[in-house]
């Protein structure tokens, strides 16, 4: 048993590939479930939305004040 893990608990992980697309990684969005004799593995592949820079809402508020 590894430190920090309790038997029977779900294991979760997340990978981020900056500057890559799903197509460039040869991935297709979706949820994939693999059933093994003693376990089930669920893999979710999704494209995360591009975050809006923190300054954008402030800039829009400033433009609205001029309008």
N, C-alpha and C positions, 0 to 999 in steps of 0.2 A: 504494500500500500504506500502511496506517495503522500508526503506531508501536504496538508491543505485539501485533501480529497477524502470524502466520506463515501464508502461503498453504497451503491444504489442511487446516488445523486446524479442528475443530468450533468453532462459536460458541455459547455458552450464556448465557442470561440468566434472571433471575427477577424477577417483579413481585409486590409485596405490596400489596393494597388493604385497609387496616384499616377495620373497621366496615362492610364490604360482604359480601354473600353471592353465591354463584354465580348464584342466581336474579336478584338485583338487577342483576348485570352481564350478564344474558342469556347465561350460559355453561352448558354441560353438561359434567360430568366425563367424561374419557376421553382417549384418545391419538389424535391426528389426524396423519396422514402425507400430505404433499403432495409429489408427484413432479414435478419440473420437468425440462426437457431436459438441464440440466447440473448439477442439484442436487436434494437431497431435504430437505424441511423437516418436522421432527417437533415437534408441539406437544402438550404434556401439560398438561391442566387437572385440578387436584386440589384438594380442600379440605384444608388443613393442619389437623392436630389442634390443639385449643386447648391451649396449654401450661399445666401446673399451676404455680401460683405457688410460688416457692421455699420459702415458709413453710409450705405445706400438709403436706409430709412431716414436718417438725419438729412441727407441731401434732398430727398423728396419733400420732407417737411419744410425745408428752406425754400424750395421752388414753389411750394403751395402758398407760402407766406407772401411771395412776390406776386402771385396770381390773384 
